């Protein structure tokens, strides 16, 4: 509902700044670049984390989170604005301590079996989510090495996991702080001399 309120029926053509998202066709195994159509449809496709949010139909394709194929799409940014791609790495590996869950004294076998089943399901989901986090982080680092962005900005987000509740204002402030700290380096890679040297190497 929030996304519908924010985006409505606006399309990519309504935006003043060039914008695109990636999504993965889970049936064809292909990464797609979405640059047209309704924004709400594109956003819902690119945030469809497998196992957590439902896949999104896009025509005859079934799409999931673009991060499955490329968490940091530097190549897409270069196509939109070839001047200075800036990659903001926000994927983190959760370092949450193990939780010891006491087993209550429950008479009878059925309640115990139910309890163990629920506990196993919770543990399995937790392991799955951690695996997605770790895999995404490792893939992001590999893509950064391959695509060589001019500048990498790493906000200090701590141990935020996929399903963690966050204070949006605080996270935005952390991102702004990281961008400001990188401002001098951004000016450097924006210089004419830097661009010429990069073209010659």
C-alpha positions in Angstrom: 0.0 0.0 0.0 2.8 2.4 0.8 4.5 1.9 -2.6 1.2 2.5 -4.3 0.7 5.7 -2.4 4.2 6.9 -3.2 4.4 5.9 -6.8 0.8 5.7 -8.0 0.6 5.1 -11.8 3.7 7.1 -12.6 6.0 5.6 -15.2 9.7 5.8 -16.0 9.0 8.6 -18.5 7.7 10.8 -15.7 11.1 10.9 -14.0 13.5 13.8 -14.4 16.6 11.7 -13.5 17.4 8.6 -15.6 16.4 5.5 -13.7 16.4 1.8 -14.2 16.1 -1.4 -12.1 17.3 -4.9 -12.6 15.3 -8.1 -12.1 16.0 -11.8 -12.8 13.7 -13.9 -14.9 13.7 -17.0 -12.7 12.4 -19.3 -15.4 14.9 -18.2 -18.1 17.8 -17.5 -15.8 18.3 -14.0 -17.3 18.9 -10.6 -15.8 16.7 -7.9 -17.2 17.1 -4.2 -17.3 13.7 -2.5 -16.7 13.6 1.1 -18.0 10.0 1.6 -19.1 6.5 0.9 -17.8 5.0 1.6 -14.4 7.4 2.3 -11.6 5.3 0.3 -9.1 5.6 -2.9 -11.2 9.3 -2.4 -11.7 10.0 -1.8 -8.0 7.9 -4.8 -6.9 9.9 -7.0 -9.3 13.3 -5.8 -8.2 12.6 -6.3 -4.5 11.0 -9.7 -4.8 13.6 -11.5 -2.7 13.2 -15.3 -3.3 11.5 -17.0 -0.4 10.5 -13.8 1.3 8.5 -11.7 -1.2 6.5 -13.1 -4.1 7.9 -13.2 -7.6 6.3 -10.7 -10.0 4.8 -11.3 -13.4 6.1 -9.0 -16.1 4.4 -10.0 -19.3 5.2 -13.7 -19.8 8.2 -13.5 -17.5 8.4 -14.4 -13.7 10.7 -11.9 -12.1 12.6 -11.8 -8.8 15.1 -9.5 -7.1 17.8 -8.2 -9.4 20.3 -8.7 -6.7 20.1 -12.5 -7.3 22.2 -11.9 -10.5 23.9 -8.6 -9.8 23.5 -6.8 -6.4 25.5 -3.7 -7.6 24.6 -3.1 -11.3 27.5 -0.7 -12.1 27.2 -1.7 -15.8 23.6 -0.5 -15.9 24.6 2.8 -14.3 27.3 3.3 -17.0 24.6 2.8 -19.7 22.4 5.4 -18.1 25.1 7.9 -17.3 28.6 6.9 -18.6 30.3 9.8 -16.7 30.7 8.6 -13.1 29.1 5.4 -11.9 28.8 5.5 -8.1 28.2 2.1 -6.4 26.7 2.2 -2.9 27.2 -1.2 -1.2 24.5 -1.7 1.3 24.5 -5.5 1.7 25.7 -6.6 5.1 26.4 -9.9 6.8 24.3 -10.3 10.0 26.4 -11.0 13.1 23.5 -11.8 15.4 24.3 -14.0 18.4 22.8 -17.4 18.7 19.5 -17.5 20.7 19.0 -20.2 23.2 15.3 -21.1 23.3 14.2 -22.9 26.5 12.0 -25.9 25.9 8.9 -25.6 28.1 7.7 -28.6 30.1 4.6 -29.7 28.1 2.7 -32.8 29.1 1.9 -35.1 26.2 3.7 -35.9 22.9 1.7 -33.8 20.4 2.5 -30.3 21.9 6.2 -31.3 22.0 6.2 -32.4 18.4 4.4 -29.2 17.4 6.9 -27.1 19.3 9.9 -28.9 17.8 8.4 -28.5 14.3 7.9 -24.8 14.7 11.4 -24.4 16.1 13.0 -26.3 13.2 11.0 -24.1 10.7 12.2 -20.9 12.5 15.8 -22.1 12.4 15.6 -23.1 8.8 14.2 -19.7 7.8 16.9 -18.0 9.8 19.6 -20.0 8.1 18.1 -19.3 4.7 17.9 -15.5 5.3 21.5 -15.5 6.5 22.6 -17.5 3.5 20.9 -14.9 1.1 22.7 -12.1 3.0 26.1 -13.7 2.8 25.7 -14.8 -0.8 24.6 -11.4 -1.8 27.5 -9.7 -0.1 30.1 -12.1 -1.7 28.5 -11.6 -5.2 28.5 -7.8 -4.7 32.2 -7.8 -4.0 32.9 -10.0 -7.1 30.9 -7.7 -9.3 32.7 -4.6 -8.0 36.0 -6.2 -8.9 34.8 -7.1 -12.4 33.0 -3.8 -13.2 35.5 -1.4 -11.5 33.4 1.6 -10.6 35.1 4.9 -10.3 34.0 5.3 -6.7 32.5 2.9 -4.1 30.5 4.4 -1.2 30.0 2.1 1.8 27.6 3.4 4.4 28.3 2.0 7.9 25.0 0.2 8.3 26.1 -2.3 11.0 24.3 -5.7 11.2 21.1 -4.9 9.4 19.6 -8.1 8.0 17.0 -8.6 5.3 14.0 -8.7 7.7 15.2 -6.4 10.4 13.1 -3.5 11.5 15.0 -0.3 10.8 14.7 3.4 11.5 14.5 4.8 8.0 15.6 8.3 9.0 18.8 6.9 10.7 19.6 4.8 7.7 19.2 7.7 5.3 21.4 9.8 7.5 24.1 7.2 7.5 24.0 7.1 3.7 24.2 10.9 3.5 27.1 10.9 5.9 29.0 8.3 3.8 28.3 10.3 0.6 29.6 13.6 2.2 32.7 11.8 3.3 33.3 10.6 -0.2 32.7 14.1 -1.7 36.4 14.9 -2.2 37.0 11.6 -4.0 34.0 12.2 -6.1 35.4 15.6 -7.2 38.6 13.9 -8.0 37.1 11.2 -10.3 34.9 13.9 -11.9 37.9 15.9 -13.0 38.8 16.2 -16.7 42.3 14.9 -16.1 41.0 11.7 -14.4 38.6 11.0 -17.2 41.4 11.4 -19.8 43.8 9.1 -17.8 41.1 6.5 -17.5 40.4 6.5 -21.3 44.2 6.0 -22.0 44.6 3.1 -19.6 
